Amino acid sequence: MNTIQKLAVNAAAATVLFGLAGCAGMSQQDKNTAIGAGVGAVGGSVLTGGSAAGTVGGAAVGGVIGHEINK
């Protein structure tokens, strides 16, 4: 792995760490919304071959579904 790849991996790990720390004060519904958006983004990206529209659409749909789970 070259230096740029190592830097990118470390930056991604730090982003995930700080993102999880930011969830401490969230309600369960907020957490479900965030998880749904993340899973939806990954799913949308995989299903559309990595297109930006598929990723954003998946995140939107996943966020709505996650938001509605505990109602």
Backbone bond lengths (Angstrom), bond angles and torsions (degrees), N, CA, C in turn:
res aa  C-N    CA-C-N  psi(-1)  N-CA   C-N-CA  omega(-1)  CA-C   N-CA-C  phi
1 M - - - 1.447 - - 1.527 107.71 -
2 N 1.337 116.01 130.49 1.460 117.85 -179.87 1.532 111.31 -83.37
3 T 1.297 116.18 176.38 1.463 121.72 -174.05 1.520 112.26 -62.59
4 I 1.317 118.15 -39.78 1.466 120.61 -178.36 1.522 110.51 -66.92
5 Q 1.324 116.89 -39.36 1.468 120.06 178.31 1.523 110.67 -65.82
6 K 1.323 117.39 -40.86 1.464 120.83 178.01 1.525 110.43 -62.85
7 L 1.329 116.57 -41.48 1.462 120.60 178.32 1.526 110.89 -63.55
8 A 1.322 117.14 -41.26 1.463 121.04 179.73 1.529 111.15 -65.36
9 V 1.327 117.24 -41.02 1.466 120.92 178.90 1.520 110.26 -65.22
10 N 1.328 117.45 -42.83 1.466 120.74 178.85 1.529 111.72 -65.49
11 A 1.325 116.88 -38.63 1.464 120.25 177.91 1.525 111.00 -65.65
12 A 1.327 116.44 -40.46 1.467 119.85 178.38 1.521 110.65 -65.44
13 A 1.330 117.37 -41.50 1.461 120.55 178.96 1.525 111.14 -63.79
14 A 1.323 117.42 -41.26 1.468 120.85 178.41 1.520 110.98 -65.32
15 T 1.316 116.65 -39.19 1.467 120.57 178.67 1.520 110.80 -63.06
16 V 1.314 116.79 -43.36 1.470 120.63 178.54 1.526 110.11 -63.82
17 L 1.323 116.92 -44.00 1.458 121.05 -179.59 1.529 111.28 -60.03
18 F 1.317 116.83 -49.05 1.461 119.82 -179.98 1.520 111.65 -68.28
19 G 1.322 116.78 -33.37 1.462 120.50 177.45 1.515 111.62 -64.59
20 L 1.323 117.07 -40.89 1.459 120.37 178.34 1.521 111.44 -68.92
21 A 1.313 117.08 -36.08 1.468 120.37 177.73 1.527 110.56 -65.08
22 G 1.309 117.13 -31.34 1.456 121.32 179.09 1.514 113.37 -71.00
23 C 1.315 118.17 -13.71 1.465 122.36 -178.50 1.526 112.79 -84.95
24 A 1.317 118.10 -3.25 1.462 121.10 -173.75 1.529 112.69 -61.54
25 G 1.304 118.82 -37.41 1.456 121.24 -177.09 1.518 114.06 -96.39
26 M 1.313 117.51 11.00 1.461 120.69 -176.38 1.530 111.00 -85.41
27 S 1.329 115.25 149.69 1.463 119.50 174.05 1.529 108.44 -74.45
28 Q 1.307 116.89 167.19 1.460 120.57 179.28 1.520 111.08 -61.94
29 Q 1.328 117.03 -37.47 1.459 120.15 179.62 1.531 110.80 -66.17
30 D 1.338 117.32 -38.62 1.460 120.98 176.93 1.527 110.83 -64.24
31 K 1.334 116.32 -41.69 1.463 120.23 178.03 1.523 110.90 -62.90
32 N 1.328 116.57 -43.13 1.467 120.16 178.54 1.520 111.56 -62.29
33 T 1.329 116.73 -37.45 1.459 120.83 178.44 1.524 110.12 -64.27
34 A 1.340 116.72 -45.89 1.462 120.76 -179.76 1.531 111.50 -64.43
35 I 1.314 116.76 -43.21 1.461 120.42 179.24 1.532 109.89 -64.59
36 G 1.320 116.62 -44.02 1.462 120.19 178.79 1.517 112.18 -60.78
37 A 1.323 116.71 -40.88 1.463 120.27 179.05 1.528 110.78 -65.74
38 G 1.322 116.90 -40.99 1.461 119.86 178.95 1.518 112.64 -65.33
39 V 1.320 116.24 -46.25 1.464 120.51 179.36 1.532 109.98 -66.00
40 G 1.316 116.29 -40.35 1.461 119.76 178.57 1.520 112.62 -64.07
41 A 1.329 117.02 -38.11 1.463 120.73 178.56 1.523 110.85 -64.31
42 V 1.319 116.16 -44.77 1.468 119.50 178.35 1.527 110.08 -64.04
43 G 1.323 116.85 -46.21 1.458 120.34 179.54 1.518 112.61 -61.65
44 G 1.322 116.33 -44.01 1.461 120.24 178.90 1.517 112.13 -63.72
45 S 1.318 116.25 -38.00 1.458 120.31 178.33 1.522 111.25 -66.39
46 V 1.324 116.21 -43.52 1.470 120.37 -179.63 1.529 110.37 -65.61
47 L 1.322 117.07 -45.01 1.465 120.41 -176.20 1.523 113.25 -68.01
48 T 1.331 117.66 -27.07 1.467 120.39 -177.58 1.522 112.67 -106.71
49 G 1.308 117.36 11.74 1.466 119.74 177.88 1.512 113.96 72.47
50 G 1.309 117.48 25.42 1.460 121.45 176.16 1.517 115.30 90.69
51 S 1.316 118.45 13.46 1.461 119.03 179.96 1.528 110.66 -71.26
52 A 1.307 115.31 147.12 1.465 120.63 -179.57 1.520 111.05 -64.15
53 A 1.323 116.83 -40.02 1.467 120.27 -179.38 1.525 111.08 -63.73
54 G 1.322 117.05 -40.30 1.460 120.70 178.07 1.508 112.26 -65.89
55 T 1.335 116.32 -38.53 1.462 120.76 179.40 1.519 111.00 -66.86
56 V 1.318 116.95 -46.77 1.465 121.17 -179.81 1.527 110.70 -67.00
57 G 1.316 116.81 -41.82 1.464 120.37 178.10 1.516 112.05 -63.16
58 G 1.326 116.12 -42.35 1.461 120.21 177.28 1.508 112.20 -63.53
59 A 1.333 116.60 -39.26 1.462 120.25 178.40 1.527 110.92 -65.12
60 A 1.318 116.79 -40.45 1.464 120.38 179.98 1.531 110.90 -65.38
61 V 1.319 116.08 -47.63 1.467 119.93 -179.56 1.525 110.57 -64.68
62 G 1.334 117.13 -44.02 1.462 121.02 179.00 1.518 112.47 -63.07
63 G 1.327 117.00 -39.33 1.458 120.80 177.82 1.518 112.43 -63.52
64 V 1.325 116.22 -41.63 1.470 119.73 178.59 1.523 110.57 -65.37
65 I 1.327 116.77 -43.95 1.461 120.21 179.98 1.523 109.92 -63.89
66 G 1.333 117.43 -44.64 1.460 120.69 178.42 1.514 112.63 -61.45
67 H 1.323 116.61 -36.33 1.465 121.55 -179.89 1.514 111.64 -67.11
68 E 1.322 116.29 -35.18 1.459 120.86 -175.25 1.527 114.36 -86.64
69 I 1.314 119.19 -7.71 1.470 121.78 -173.89 1.524 113.14 -60.47
70 N 1.314 119.34 -45.78 1.470 121.78 -173.89 1.515 114.48 -89.98
71 K 1.310 118.81 6.53 1.472 119.40 -177.35 1.494 111.21 -76.86
